[in-house]
Amino acid sequence: MSDEMMRQIRQRLESLRRAGIERIPSPPPQRVIERSVRTDLAEPPAIAGPPIPRPSPVAPTSPAPVMLSTPLFGEPDIGGTEVPAEHRPDLLAALASEVAECSRCPMLVASRSRTVFGEGSPTARLMFIGEAPGAEEDRTGRPFVGKAGILLTDMITKGMGLAREDVFIANVVKSRPPENRNPTPEEIANCLPYLERQIAIIRPQFLCVLGKIAASTLLQTALPMNRLRGKWHSYGGIPTIVTWHPAYVLRTPSAKKETWEDLQMLMKRMGLKVPEKRPG
């Protein structure tokens, strides 16, 4: 078994454990196949008397398969009981405390100032998901507050006509990687269960995934951004759209037009009024 397959298994088993599934049912027993065996050489001498009737063979029945609420691979299932709105703030606060004490990635623990859990409405219809915190986020403990965060806020407020407080903003990885490098696959695997639990608690109606790393993680794909954006995807049954990360838009002004096109798709699906002109 390859290292990549083992990593996926460990990641999904951890996700199952945190979702409350402690044991994966064993597969049903294999059907017993009767084999004919020659007995003419070892048959004991026949005993006079009436033949002893043999019971007719009964085919064994297999138990009904047990279905897991979360598949081991593929798109996650966040079905089950929806968390009541009044309980969500406490559950998110408890999860944030757990994230703050996490020490699964020694290098990130050693370099971070604090974890960046995420912020916004616990009943948000829309959730934005980025890659990892940067320097300003590490300093403040809040997501998307640097230059890229200012642009994201403008996208939300000026572009979509929403308040930042009405949505929820989070990252795949909750600690800043040193020198703002990309998070490693192991760091992503360690942190992903926290994001999965955030989504399960908030139950947003829509996801907007920002950038290639977040998109490839949630959608489990290696497709490039130009194949992912501009169309709808699904994460756990939640309509999901992919667009450029605000940091990329700042470096690549030509990406503004495509980002605005993606936001318009999202707004139409959400039933929001689309401005006639693109916001400056």
C-alpha positions in Angstrom: 0.0 0.0 0.0 1.4 3.4 -1.0 2.3 6.2 1.5 -0.4 8.4 -0.2 -3.1 5.7 0.3 -2.0 5.3 4.0 -2.2 9.1 4.5 -5.7 9.3 3.0 -6.8 6.4 5.3 -5.4 8.0 8.4 -7.0 11.4 7.5 -10.4 9.9 6.9 -10.3 7.7 10.0 -9.4 10.8 12.1 -12.4 12.6 10.5 -14.7 9.7 11.3 -13.5 9.6 14.9 -14.1 13.3 15.4 -17.6 12.9 13.9 -18.3 10.4 16.6 -17.8 7.1 14.6 -15.6 5.0 16.8 -15.8 1.7 14.9 -16.2 0.7 11.2 -18.4 -2.3 10.9 -16.8 -5.5 9.6 -17.8 -6.7 6.1 -20.5 -9.4 6.0 -19.2 -13.0 6.1 -18.4 -14.6 2.8 -21.0 -17.1 1.6 -19.9 -20.7 2.4 -19.5 -22.8 -0.7 -20.2 -26.5 -0.3 -17.6 -28.8 -1.9 -18.1 -32.4 -2.9 -15.6 -34.7 -1.3 -14.8 -38.2 -2.4 -15.6 -40.6 0.3 -15.5 -43.9 -1.5 -12.0 -44.7 -0.2 -12.7 -43.8 3.4 -16.4 -44.7 3.7 -17.0 -47.1 6.6 -18.8 -50.3 6.0 -22.5 -50.0 5.3 -24.8 -50.9 8.3 -28.0 -52.7 7.5 -31.2 -50.8 8.2 -33.3 -48.0 6.8 -31.4 -45.1 5.4 -31.0 -42.1 7.7 -32.6 -39.0 6.1 -30.3 -36.0 5.6 -31.6 -32.5 6.1 -31.7 -30.4 2.9 -28.9 -27.9 2.8 -29.9 -24.3 3.7 -28.1 -21.5 1.9 -26.6 -19.1 4.5 -28.0 -15.6 4.5 -25.8 -12.5 4.7 -26.7 -9.7 7.1 -27.9 -6.5 5.6 -25.0 -4.2 4.9 -24.4 -1.4 7.4 -23.9 2.0 5.8 -21.5 4.6 7.2 -22.6 8.2 7.5 -19.2 9.3 6.2 -17.5 7.6 3.3 -13.8 6.6 3.7 -13.0 8.3 0.5 -14.6 10.7 -1.9 -16.9 13.6 -1.1 -17.6 13.9 2.7 -21.1 13.5 4.0 -22.1 16.1 6.6 -25.6 14.7 6.9 -27.1 13.8 10.2 -28.7 16.0 12.8 -28.4 19.7 12.2 -27.0 21.7 15.2 -29.6 24.1 16.6 -28.7 27.7 15.9 -28.6 28.5 19.6 -25.9 25.8 20.3 -23.6 26.8 17.5 -21.7 29.6 19.2 -20.8 27.4 22.2 -19.7 24.5 19.9 -17.6 26.8 17.8 -16.0 28.3 20.9 -15.1 24.9 22.3 -13.6 23.9 18.9 -11.6 27.1 18.8 -10.2 26.3 22.2 -9.2 22.8 20.9 -7.5 24.3 17.9 -5.6 26.8 20.1 -4.1 23.9 22.0 -3.3 21.7 19.0 0.3 20.6 18.7 0.1 18.1 15.8 2.5 20.2 13.7 5.6 21.0 15.8 7.1 23.3 13.2 3.9 25.4 13.0 3.6 25.4 16.8 7.1 26.7 17.1 6.7 29.5 14.6 3.2 30.8 15.2 2.1 33.6 17.5 -1.4 32.2 17.8 -3.9 30.1 15.9 -6.4 31.6 13.6 -9.7 29.8 14.0 -12.0 31.9 11.8 -14.8 34.4 12.5 -18.2 35.3 11.4 -21.8 34.3 11.9 -22.5 30.8 13.3 -25.6 30.8 11.1 -24.0 32.1 7.9 -25.5 31.2 4.6 -22.1 31.6 3.0 -18.6 30.5 4.1 -15.3 31.6 2.6 -12.4 29.2 2.9 -8.8 30.2 2.2 -5.5 28.5 2.5 -3.6 29.5 5.7 -3.0 32.7 7.8 -0.4 35.2 6.9 1.7 37.5 9.0 -1.0 40.0 9.9 -3.5 37.1 10.7 -0.9 35.5 12.9 -0.4 38.8 14.8 -4.1 39.4 15.3 -5.6 35.9 15.4 -8.2 37.0 12.8 -8.5 35.6 9.3 -8.1 37.8 6.2 -7.1 41.1 7.8 -4.0 41.9 5.8 -4.0 43.4 2.3 -5.7 40.3 0.9 -8.2 40.5 3.7 -9.1 44.1 2.8 -9.8 43.0 -0.8 -11.9 40.1 0.4 -13.9 42.4 2.6 -14.5 44.7 -0.4 -15.6 41.6 -2.4 -18.1 40.8 0.3 -19.4 44.3 1.1 -19.0 46.4 -2.1 -19.4 43.5 -4.5 -22.0 41.3 -2.9 -23.7 43.8 -0.7 -23.3 41.7 2.5 -21.7 42.6 5.8 -18.5 40.7 6.7 -20.2 39.7 9.9 -23.0 38.0 8.0 -20.6 35.4 6.5 -18.1 33.0 8.0 -14.4 33.2 7.0 -11.9 30.4 7.7 -8.8 28.7 6.4 -7.9 25.1 5.8 -4.8 25.4 8.0 -5.2 27.3 11.3 -1.5 28.3 11.9 0.7 30.4 9.8 3.4 28.4 7.9 6.9 29.9 8.4 7.8 32.6 5.8 4.2 32.3 4.4 5.2 29.1 2.5 2.5 26.7 1.3 1.3 24.3 4.0 2.6 20.7 3.5 0.2 17.8 2.8 0.8 16.5 6.4 -0.1 19.9 7.9 -3.2 20.0 5.7 -4.2 16.5 6.8 -3.7 17.4 10.5 -5.8 20.5 10.3 -8.6 19.5 7.9 -10.7 17.7 10.5 -11.1 21.1 12.3 -12.4 22.7 9.2 -14.8 19.8 8.5 -16.2 20.2 12.0 -16.6 24.0 11.5 -18.6 23.3 8.3 -20.7 20.7 10.0 -21.6 23.1 12.9 -22.3 26.1 10.8 -24.1 24.3 7.9 -23.6 27.0 5.3 -25.8 26.9 2.3 -22.9 27.9 0.0 -19.1 27.7 0.0 -16.7 30.0 -1.8 -13.2 28.4 -1.9 -10.3 30.8 -2.4 -7.3 29.6 -4.3 -5.8 26.4 -5.6 -4.6 24.8 -2.3 -8.0 25.3 -0.6 -9.8 24.1 -3.7 -7.6 21.0 -4.2 -8.0 20.1 -0.5 -11.8 20.4 -0.3 -12.6 19.0 -3.7 -9.9 16.4 -3.7 -8.7 17.2 -7.1 -5.4 18.1 -8.9 -7.2 20.1 -11.6 -5.8 23.6 -12.2 -7.7 26.7 -11.3 -8.8 27.5 -14.9 -10.6 24.1 -14.9 -12.2 24.6 -11.5 -13.4 28.2 -11.5 -16.4 29.4 -13.5 -18.6 26.3 -12.6 -20.4 24.8 -9.6 -19.0 22.0 -7.5 -20.3 20.1 -4.4 -18.7 19.6 -1.0 -20.7 17.3 1.2 -23.8 18.3 -0.7 -23.1 22.0 -0.3 -23.0 24.0 -3.6 -19.4 25.2 -3.9 -17.7 27.7 -6.1 -14.0 28.2 -6.6 -12.4 31.6 -7.4 -9.0 33.2 -7.2 -7.4 33.9 -3.8 -7.4 37.7 -3.1 -3.6 37.6 -2.7 -3.3 36.3 -6.3 -5.7 39.0 -7.5 -3.5 41.7 -5.9 -0.5 40.2 -7.8 -2.5 39.7 -11.0 -4.9 42.5 -11.8 -6.2 40.7 -14.8 -7.8 38.1 -12.5 -10.2 40.7 -11.1 -12.6 40.3 -14.0 -12.7 36.5 -13.6 -13.2 36.8 -9.8 -16.1 39.2 -10.4 -17.6 36.7 -12.8 -17.4 34.0 -10.2 -19.0 36.3 -7.5 -21.8 37.1 -9.9 -22.5 33.3 -10.3 -22.6 33.0 -6.6 -24.8 36.0 -6.0 -27.4 34.7 -8.6 -27.5 31.3 -7.0 -28.0 32.9 -3.6 -30.7 35.2 -4.9 -28.8 38.4 -4.3 -29.1 41.4 -6.5 -26.1 41.7 -8.9 -24.9 45.3 -9.5 -25.0 46.5 -13.1 -21.3 47.6 -12.9 -18.3 45.8 -11.4 -17.3 47.5 -8.1 -14.0 49.4 -8.2 
